[in-house]
């Protein structure tokens, strides 16, 4: 399902990159903004967290077998610093140290009785993504792009009294789509990104 959404986003990006979508030429804001070797910026946004739980059930001291799942997503808050290095006309290298504040909702269910137990798992962590940004030709005052790369993360919150003990670090890959909008004094860059962790997080 996620890959289908990414495929559709790539199709939309390709369509928007077609010069015929530019219609008539307009006055460009800050026409030489992309010629700088190095850019700094900041990012704010929302995110959701998930765990892929592959399990055979936990048996407690009473012989009860419990399974767990994350039935719903809770939005979290993200803030970070964008560092962007110009490589060529269609490619930039980016590092974006980011702080993520969020949580996961866990539901534990006993196999035989169907008894359930709900709890939350707070996750506050810092990530350091290293991305390649692939941009299209600028069309008037917007420029679609794709990003892809890898990241590492470290947990900041205390792990004491958590219902599930997770490792304090993670790593993975990410892919996203966005668009630079050239405003008179700065760029506004809405972006949608998917991150896929590769580490086994359970201790």
Residue frames as qw, qx, qy, qz and C-alpha x, y, z in Angstrom:
[[0.000, 0.886, 0.464, 0.000, 0.00, 0.00, 0.00],
 [0.298, -0.807, 0.110, 0.498, 2.81, 2.40, 0.91],
 [0.408, -0.184, 0.598, 0.664, 4.74, 1.57, -2.26],
 [0.259, 0.623, 0.660, 0.331, 1.61, 2.20, -4.34],
 [0.094, -0.948, -0.224, 0.203, 1.30, 5.67, -2.79],
 [0.383, -0.598, 0.370, 0.599, 4.96, 6.38, -3.52],
 [0.412, 0.181, 0.701, 0.553, 4.49, 5.24, -7.14],
 [0.136, 0.825, 0.527, 0.150, 1.49, 7.56, -7.56],
 [0.241, -0.890, 0.006, 0.387, 3.46, 10.45, -6.09],
 [0.440, -0.305, 0.541, 0.648, 6.28, 9.84, -8.57],
 [0.316, 0.506, 0.678, 0.429, 3.77, 9.94, -11.44],
 [0.042, -0.943, -0.321, 0.076, 2.37, 13.24, -10.19],
 [0.381, -0.711, 0.251, 0.535, 5.89, 14.65, -9.86],
 [0.452, 0.022, 0.642, 0.619, 6.72, 13.60, -13.41],
 [0.200, 0.739, 0.583, 0.272, 3.59, 15.31, -14.71],
 [0.179, -0.949, -0.128, 0.226, 4.33, 18.51, -12.84],
 [0.482, -0.502, 0.400, 0.597, 7.88, 18.47, -14.19],
 [0.508, 0.472, 0.575, 0.434, 6.60, 18.59, -17.78],
 [0.193, -0.140, 0.067, 0.969, 7.40, 22.05, -19.19],
 [0.165, -0.430, -0.589, -0.664, 3.90, 22.24, -20.69],
 [0.421, -0.669, -0.593, 0.151, 2.58, 22.60, -17.14],
 [0.370, -0.282, -0.147, 0.873, 4.51, 25.83, -16.80],
 [0.249, 0.851, 0.462, -0.024, 2.07, 27.55, -19.14],
 [0.356, 0.853, -0.025, 0.380, 3.30, 31.07, -19.82],
 [0.606, 0.097, -0.379, 0.692, 6.62, 32.29, -18.45],
 [0.350, -0.897, -0.244, -0.112, 6.31, 34.38, -15.28],
 [0.094, 0.797, -0.415, 0.428, 8.69, 36.67, -13.42],
 [0.799, -0.118, -0.540, 0.238, 10.91, 34.50, -11.21],
 [0.474, -0.855, 0.130, -0.165, 11.51, 35.31, -7.57],
 [0.463, -0.677, 0.564, 0.099, 15.20, 35.14, -6.62],
 [0.848, 0.469, -0.177, -0.169, 16.30, 33.57, -9.94],
 [0.480, 0.554, -0.631, 0.254, 19.84, 32.84, -8.68],
 [0.648, -0.543, 0.347, -0.407, 18.86, 31.29, -5.35],
 [0.992, -0.032, 0.120, -0.015, 19.86, 27.79, -6.48],
 [0.640, 0.633, -0.303, 0.314, 23.35, 28.87, -7.53],
 [0.319, -0.751, 0.474, -0.331, 24.62, 29.11, -3.95],
 [0.455, 0.302, -0.831, 0.107, 26.97, 26.33, -2.89],
 [0.266, -0.159, -0.843, 0.440, 25.57, 26.00, 0.64],
 [0.403, -0.504, -0.244, -0.724, 22.12, 26.62, 2.12],
 [0.082, -0.062, -0.816, 0.569, 20.81, 26.59, 5.68],
 [0.480, -0.338, -0.305, -0.750, 17.18, 26.29, 6.73],
 [0.273, -0.111, 0.794, -0.532, 14.87, 24.69, 9.22],
 [0.434, -0.168, -0.757, -0.460, 12.07, 22.16, 9.12],
 [0.379, -0.034, 0.630, -0.677, 8.95, 21.71, 11.22],
 [0.547, 0.017, -0.624, -0.558, 6.30, 19.07, 10.73],
 [0.762, -0.227, 0.384, -0.470, 4.25, 16.19, 12.02],
 [0.352, 0.322, -0.866, -0.150, 4.94, 12.48, 11.89],
 [0.881, -0.260, 0.070, -0.388, 3.53, 9.12, 12.96],
 [0.059, -0.512, 0.853, -0.080, 5.46, 6.19, 14.43],
 [0.925, 0.018, -0.114, -0.362, 4.90, 2.48, 13.92],
 [0.290, -0.461, 0.839, -0.011, 6.44, -0.87, 14.83],
 [0.758, 0.161, -0.512, -0.370, 6.17, -4.06, 12.81],
 [0.515, -0.420, 0.650, -0.369, 5.61, -6.61, 15.57],
 [0.739, 0.197, -0.609, -0.213, 6.50, -10.16, 14.52],
 [0.288, -0.405, 0.696, -0.518, 5.87, -12.42, 17.49],
 [0.485, -0.102, -0.855, -0.155, 4.74, -15.84, 18.72],
 [0.605, -0.660, -0.263, -0.360, 3.21, -14.52, 21.94],
 [0.113, 0.468, -0.651, 0.586, 4.65, -13.90, 25.41],
 [0.704, -0.396, -0.582, -0.093, 3.76, -16.39, 28.14],
 [0.199, -0.688, 0.361, -0.597, 3.64, -14.90, 31.64],
 [0.020, -0.279, 0.873, -0.399, 4.06, -16.62, 35.01],
 [0.602, 0.124, 0.514, -0.598, 0.35, -17.55, 35.03],
 [0.453, 0.121, 0.840, 0.271, 0.59, -19.37, 31.71],
 [0.410, 0.792, 0.341, -0.297, -1.33, -16.67, 29.85],
 [0.562, 0.120, 0.446, 0.686, -0.20, -15.94, 26.29],
 [0.093, 0.835, 0.201, -0.503, -0.18, -12.25, 25.31],
 [0.546, 0.380, 0.405, 0.627, 0.11, -10.68, 21.89],
 [0.104, -0.674, -0.142, 0.717, 0.63, -6.98, 21.15],
 [0.428, 0.526, 0.502, 0.537, -0.20, -4.64, 18.28],
 [0.070, -0.327, -0.070, 0.940, -0.35, -0.95, 17.40],
 [0.320, 0.573, 0.753, 0.045, -3.95, -0.44, 16.18],
 [0.198, 0.936, 0.271, 0.102, -3.76, 3.30, 15.49],
 [0.568, 0.275, -0.077, 0.772, -1.30, 6.11, 14.86],
 [0.272, -0.864, -0.275, 0.322, -0.71, 9.15, 17.05],
 [0.458, 0.790, -0.021, 0.407, 0.71, 12.30, 15.46],
 [0.656, -0.492, -0.091, 0.565, 4.00, 13.62, 16.79],
 [0.131, 0.984, -0.043, -0.113, 6.00, 16.83, 16.32],
 [0.820, 0.047, 0.149, 0.550, 9.32, 17.22, 14.49],
 [0.078, 0.988, -0.091, -0.095, 11.77, 20.12, 14.25],
 [0.839, -0.111, 0.243, 0.474, 15.19, 20.18, 12.61],
 [0.043, -0.791, 0.288, 0.539, 17.94, 22.06, 10.79],
 [0.831, 0.502, 0.222, 0.091, 18.46, 21.71, 7.03],
 [0.246, -0.672, 0.477, 0.510, 22.00, 21.84, 5.63],
 [0.776, 0.554, 0.299, -0.042, 22.07, 21.68, 1.84],
 [0.353, -0.526, 0.514, 0.578, 25.17, 21.35, -0.38],
 [0.642, 0.657, -0.069, -0.389, 24.90, 22.11, -4.11],
 [0.683, -0.185, 0.630, 0.321, 26.42, 19.34, -6.27],
 [0.182, 0.054, 0.612, 0.768, 25.11, 20.15, -9.73],
 [0.310, -0.099, -0.226, -0.918, 22.07, 21.59, -11.48],
 [0.722, -0.219, -0.413, -0.511, 19.85, 18.63, -10.62],
 [0.806, -0.235, -0.514, 0.176, 21.37, 17.21, -7.43],
 [0.172, -0.734, 0.365, -0.547, 22.00, 18.40, -3.86],
 [0.581, -0.063, -0.750, 0.311, 23.34, 16.64, -0.78],
 [0.407, -0.645, 0.020, -0.646, 21.45, 17.26, 2.47],
 [0.406, -0.098, -0.792, 0.445, 21.96, 16.51, 6.17],
 [0.398, -0.546, -0.177, -0.716, 18.98, 17.26, 8.41],
 [0.231, -0.037, -0.817, 0.527, 19.48, 16.65, 12.17],
 [0.468, -0.404, -0.321, -0.718, 15.93, 16.44, 13.54],
 [0.140, -0.058, 0.784, -0.602, 14.26, 16.07, 16.93],
 [0.489, -0.264, -0.644, -0.525, 11.10, 13.94, 16.96],
 [0.250, -0.089, 0.664, -0.699, 8.62, 14.00, 19.86],
 [0.658, -0.031, -0.425, -0.621, 5.91, 11.35, 19.76],
 [0.483, -0.201, 0.758, -0.391, 4.42, 8.14, 21.10],
 [0.392, 0.022, -0.825, -0.406, 2.95, 4.78, 20.09],
 [0.690, -0.203, 0.265, -0.642, -0.32, 3.28, 21.33],
 [0.224, 0.215, -0.950, -0.039, 0.05, -0.39, 22.25],
 [0.795, -0.183, 0.063, -0.575, -2.71, -2.95, 22.84],
 [0.025, 0.283, -0.954, 0.098, -1.91, -6.28, 24.52],
 [0.789, -0.055, -0.124, -0.599, -4.43, -9.11, 24.11],
 [0.434, -0.290, 0.835, -0.173, -4.54, -12.44, 25.95],
 [0.236, 0.151, -0.817, -0.504, -4.97, -15.32, 23.52],
 [0.161, -0.272, -0.948, 0.026, -7.49, -17.47, 25.41],
 [0.039, -0.596, -0.632, 0.493, -9.64, -15.00, 27.36],
 [0.261, 0.696, 0.401, 0.535, -9.49, -12.08, 24.93],
 [0.375, -0.832, -0.205, 0.353, -8.60, -9.74, 27.82],
 [0.513, 0.650, 0.047, 0.559, -6.93, -6.54, 26.60],
 [0.488, -0.678, -0.121, 0.537, -4.52, -4.08, 28.14],
 [0.432, 0.801, 0.145, 0.388, -3.81, -0.68, 26.57],
 [0.525, -0.669, 0.016, 0.526, -0.78, 1.49, 27.22],
 [0.400, 0.913, -0.075, 0.014, 1.43, 4.10, 25.57],
 [0.812, -0.135, 0.125, 0.553, 5.08, 4.02, 24.57],
 [0.059, 0.971, -0.036, -0.230, 6.71, 7.45, 24.52],
 [0.789, 0.117, 0.241, 0.553, 9.49, 7.97, 21.97],
 [0.069, 0.979, -0.091, -0.171, 11.61, 11.12, 21.80],
 [0.811, -0.109, 0.348, 0.458, 14.59, 10.72, 19.52],
 [0.083, 0.800, -0.299, -0.514, 17.09, 12.53, 17.30],
 [0.848, 0.323, 0.371, 0.198, 17.72, 11.45, 13.73],
 [0.111, -0.672, 0.407, 0.609, 20.51, 12.38, 11.33],
 [0.783, 0.487, 0.386, 0.011, 19.37, 11.74, 7.75],
 [0.199, -0.478, 0.517, 0.682, 21.83, 11.99, 4.87],
 [0.616, 0.573, 0.511, -0.176, 19.91, 12.51, 1.64],
 [0.255, -0.023, 0.534, 0.806, 20.39, 13.06, -2.05],
 [0.351, 0.642, 0.375, -0.569, 17.91, 15.60, -3.42],
 [0.340, 0.150, 0.689, 0.622, 17.04, 15.15, -7.11],
 [0.214, 0.605, 0.269, -0.718, 15.36, 18.23, -8.56],
 [0.549, 0.585, 0.542, 0.249, 13.56, 18.92, -11.81],
 [0.285, 0.316, 0.192, 0.884, 13.93, 21.97, -14.02],
 [0.018, 0.390, 0.448, -0.804, 12.56, 25.08, -12.33],
 [0.065, 0.555, 0.675, 0.482, 9.13, 26.07, -13.65],
 [0.164, -0.792, -0.143, -0.570, 8.43, 29.73, -12.92],
 [0.201, -0.618, 0.485, -0.585, 8.40, 29.81, -9.09],
 [0.838, -0.305, 0.366, -0.268, 8.21, 26.14, -8.20],
 [0.393, 0.532, -0.745, -0.082, 10.48, 23.13, -8.59],
 [0.936, -0.240, 0.001, -0.259, 9.41, 19.54, -7.72],
 [0.175, 0.603, -0.764, 0.149, 11.97, 17.15, -6.29],
 [0.921, -0.201, -0.324, -0.078, 12.62, 13.66, -4.93],
 [0.162, -0.711, 0.619, -0.294, 14.76, 12.78, -1.91],
 [0.961, -0.076, -0.264, -0.034, 16.31, 9.44, -0.98],
 [0.175, 0.658, -0.603, 0.417, 18.88, 8.46, 1.58],
 [0.685, -0.200, -0.666, 0.219, 19.69, 6.81, 4.87],
 [0.301, -0.742, 0.158, -0.577, 19.45, 7.81, 8.51],
 [0.500, -0.061, -0.752, 0.425, 20.57, 6.93, 12.02],
 [0.416, -0.677, -0.108, -0.597, 18.65, 7.73, 15.19],
 [0.353, 0.048, -0.755, 0.550, 19.13, 7.65, 18.96],
 [0.441, -0.677, -0.559, -0.186, 16.46, 7.57, 21.68],
 [0.083, 0.479, -0.332, 0.808, 16.40, 10.39, 24.24],
 [0.656, -0.486, -0.008, -0.577, 13.53, 9.36, 26.53],
 [0.306, -0.394, 0.804, -0.325, 14.06, 7.21, 29.60],
 [0.577, 0.055, -0.731, -0.360, 13.33, 3.53, 28.95],
 [0.005, -0.018, 0.858, -0.514, 12.46, 2.71, 32.56],
 [0.379, 0.328, 0.656, -0.564, 8.96, 1.36, 33.25],
 [0.447, 0.334, -0.421, -0.715, 8.22, 0.98, 29.53],
 [0.874, 0.059, 0.324, -0.358, 5.87, -1.91, 28.58],
 [0.913, 0.331, 0.082, 0.225, 8.29, -2.95, 25.82],
 [0.438, -0.690, 0.308, 0.486, 12.05, -2.41, 25.98],
 [0.696, 0.703, 0.089, 0.116, 13.41, -1.05, 22.71],
 [0.714, -0.030, 0.050, 0.698, 16.99, -0.51, 21.66],
 [0.117, -0.793, -0.148, 0.580, 18.09, 3.13, 21.96],
 [0.007, -0.518, 0.481, 0.707, 19.32, 3.36, 18.37],
 [0.712, 0.470, 0.514, -0.086, 17.94, 2.66, 14.91],
 [0.076, -0.431, 0.518, 0.735, 18.93, 3.04, 11.27],
 [0.571, 0.478, 0.664, -0.070, 17.13, 2.77, 7.97],
 [0.259, 0.132, 0.509, 0.810, 16.32, 4.25, 4.57],
 [0.214, 0.648, 0.441, -0.583, 13.93, 6.97, 3.50],
 [0.242, 0.259, 0.597, 0.720, 12.32, 8.29, 0.34],
 [0.083, 0.658, 0.471, -0.581, 10.21, 11.37, -0.20],
 [0.298, 0.542, 0.497, 0.608, 8.68, 13.85, -2.59],
 [0.176, -0.695, -0.319, 0.620, 8.39, 17.61, -2.30],
 [0.393, 0.719, 0.328, 0.470, 8.34, 20.93, -4.08],
 [0.360, -0.279, -0.134, 0.880, 10.32, 24.15, -3.69],
 [0.133, 0.872, 0.438, 0.176, 8.12, 27.24, -3.88],
 [0.476, 0.093, -0.056, 0.873, 10.20, 30.35, -4.51],
 [0.146, -0.896, -0.409, 0.093, 8.74, 33.20, -2.48],
 [0.251, 0.916, -0.087, 0.302, 10.18, 36.73, -2.57],
 [0.176, -0.800, 0.491, -0.298, 12.38, 36.25, 0.51],
 [0.374, -0.350, 0.847, -0.142, 12.66, 32.51, 1.11],
 [0.447, 0.062, -0.797, -0.403, 11.73, 29.05, -0.17],
 [0.682, -0.148, 0.442, -0.563, 8.72, 27.16, 1.19],
 [0.356, 0.316, -0.848, -0.233, 9.19, 23.41, 0.70],
 [0.809, -0.149, 0.296, -0.486, 6.28, 21.10, 1.64],
 [0.315, 0.404, -0.853, -0.097, 7.47, 17.50, 1.69],
 [0.906, -0.189, 0.105, -0.365, 6.05, 14.02, 2.25],
 [0.249, 0.557, -0.787, 0.086, 8.56, 11.40, 3.37],
 [0.947, -0.215, -0.117, -0.206, 8.50, 7.70, 4.28],
 [0.017, -0.653, 0.726, -0.215, 11.14, 6.21, 6.60],
 [0.944, -0.055, -0.277, -0.172, 11.74, 2.46, 6.90],
 [0.395, -0.696, 0.579, -0.158, 13.76, 1.22, 9.88],
 [0.740, 0.341, -0.574, -0.082, 16.03, -1.78, 9.29],
 [0.089, 0.365, -0.796, 0.475, 17.10, -2.58, 12.85],
 [0.575, -0.410, -0.705, -0.064, 15.45, -5.16, 15.12],
 [0.130, -0.634, 0.190, -0.738, 14.32, -2.77, 17.85],
 [0.812, -0.506, -0.104, -0.272, 13.23, -5.27, 20.52],
 [0.001, -0.625, 0.723, -0.295, 15.75, -6.01, 23.27]]
